Amino acid sequence: MQKITTEDFYKMIGANVAKYRKEKGLSQLDLSLKMGYKSVSVVSSSEIFYNGKHFNLEHLLKISQILEIDICELFKNN
């Protein structure tokens, strides 16, 4: 297994969220609203790991359910 940094790990997860979100035809705002947020800041910052922002486990569970994907897909290095 290839070693990656924590930062790279968070960036990979963010990229996967963005990929699957776009495949489902959802905007960042759409996903944020479905997660219970009123702005895109959580999703937009976490997708690009801006200022160290990242999705937590609760976010990832909600995202996988909203996008109807296995949560494991978010951890794959595509």
C-alpha positions as a Python dict, from the first residue, in 0.01 Angstrom:
ca = {
    (1, 'M'): (0, 0, 0),
    (2, 'Q'): (130, 342, -97),
    (3, 'K'): (198, 583, 189),
    (4, 'I'): (22, 918, 164),
    (5, 'T'): (19, 1221, 386),
    (6, 'T'): (-285, 1318, 589),
    (7, 'E'): (-325, 1625, 368),
    (8, 'D'): (-319, 1413, 54),
    (9, 'F'): (-574, 1178, 212),
    (10, 'Y'): (-815, 1464, 281),
    (11, 'K'): (-762, 1601, -71),
    (12, 'M'): (-836, 1258, -219),
    (13, 'I'): (-1160, 1230, -23),
    (14, 'G'): (-1260, 1584, -127),
    (15, 'A'): (-1190, 1503, -492),
    (16, 'N'): (-1401, 1188, -466),
    (17, 'V'): (-1689, 1378, -309),
    (18, 'A'): (-1672, 1635, -591),
    (19, 'K'): (-1660, 1358, -855),
    (20, 'Y'): (-1963, 1170, -725),
    (21, 'R'): (-2153, 1491, -650),
    (22, 'K'): (-2106, 1604, -1011),
    (23, 'E'): (-2201, 1259, -1143),
    (24, 'K'): (-2533, 1294, -956),
    (25, 'G'): (-2583, 1640, -1106),
    (26, 'L'): (-2573, 1820, -771),
    (27, 'S'): (-2415, 2158, -708),
    (28, 'Q'): (-2217, 2226, -394),
    (29, 'L'): (-2517, 2420, -265),
    (30, 'D'): (-2753, 2129, -339),
    (31, 'L'): (-2532, 1890, -143),
    (32, 'S'): (-2488, 2139, 142),
    (33, 'L'): (-2863, 2188, 173),
    (34, 'K'): (-2926, 1813, 172),
    (35, 'M'): (-2666, 1780, 449),
    (36, 'G'): (-2853, 2039, 655),
    (37, 'Y'): (-2633, 2344, 593),
    (38, 'K'): (-2749, 2678, 457),
    (39, 'S'): (-2432, 2767, 266),
    (40, 'V'): (-2175, 2593, 50),
    (41, 'S'): (-1881, 2664, 283),
    (42, 'V'): (-1858, 2315, 436),
    (43, 'V'): (-1869, 2140, 100),
    (44, 'S'): (-1662, 2386, -102),
    (45, 'S'): (-1384, 2422, 155),
    (46, 'S'): (-1367, 2050, 223),
    (47, 'E'): (-1363, 1946, -142),
    (48, 'I'): (-1041, 2140, -193),
    (49, 'F'): (-904, 2112, 165),
    (50, 'Y'): (-902, 2492, 191),
    (51, 'N'): (-735, 2617, 511),
    (52, 'G'): (-726, 2261, 643),
    (53, 'K'): (-1103, 2216, 625),
    (54, 'H'): (-1213, 1859, 572),
    (55, 'F'): (-1515, 1635, 595),
    (56, 'N'): (-1565, 1451, 922),
    (57, 'L'): (-1710, 1100, 952),
    (58, 'E'): (-2063, 1228, 1003),
    (59, 'H'): (-2031, 1435, 685),
    (60, 'L'): (-1902, 1137, 489),
    (61, 'L'): (-2184, 913, 607),
    (62, 'K'): (-2445, 1175, 509),
    (63, 'I'): (-2275, 1236, 174),
    (64, 'S'): (-2262, 865, 89),
    (65, 'Q'): (-2631, 831, 171),
    (66, 'I'): (-2729, 1143, -25),
    (67, 'L'): (-2523, 1037, -327),
    (68, 'E'): (-2637, 674, -289),
    (69, 'I'): (-2285, 533, -297),
    (70, 'D'): (-2094, 299, -70),
    (71, 'I'): (-1895, 510, 175),
    (72, 'C'): (-1584, 311, 78),
    (73, 'E'): (-1591, 480, -264),
    (74, 'L'): (-1492, 806, -96),
    (75, 'F'): (-1168, 651, 30),
    (76, 'K'): (-1047, 508, -302),
    (77, 'N'): (-746, 657, -473),
    (78, 'N'): (-877, 682, -829),
}
